[in-house]
């Protein structure tokens, strides 16, 4: 159980979700993993800072999951292996990937598509082979 005490509150750690998210995912991960940044005797500031960092980092990682799913399947991983890595079912993996891919297929930056039609088909084919996705219905 954490012990609480009053002490001067440093300002180097964010205490709101927005402030934490603005740090960026890599800085957040580094900060959260740095156990020396989180004192044993905790103040409300410490608790808020850790909660803000954890919450913003979780949002960043959840946002990036479909990118990692896409990359793993393009690299040859089977949907079942991706589901195992994600800790969920192949159906959930497909839903997360498909929602992301649908948006990115329409995204154009500097005249280039976010993901190519060939990439999208290659990943969709992996799901088809295990009976998941719209053509599996």
HELIX and SHEET records of a PDB file:
HELIX    1   1 UNK A   17  UNK A   23  1                                   7    
HELIX    2   2 UNK A   25  UNK A   33  1                                   9    
HELIX    3   3 UNK A   35  UNK A   37  5                                   3    
HELIX    4   4 UNK A   44  UNK A   74  1                                  31    
HELIX    5   5 UNK A   79  UNK A   86  1                                   8    
HELIX    6   6 UNK A   90  UNK A  105  1                                  16    
HELIX    7   7 UNK A  117  UNK A  129  1                                  13    
HELIX    8   8 UNK A  134  UNK A  136  5                                   3    
SHEET    1   A 2 UNK A   3  UNK A   4  0                                        
SHEET    2   A 2 UNK A  41  UNK A  42  1                                        
SHEET    1   B 2 UNK A 108  UNK A 109  0                                        
SHEET    2   B 2 UNK A 112  UNK A 113 -1                                        
END                                                                             
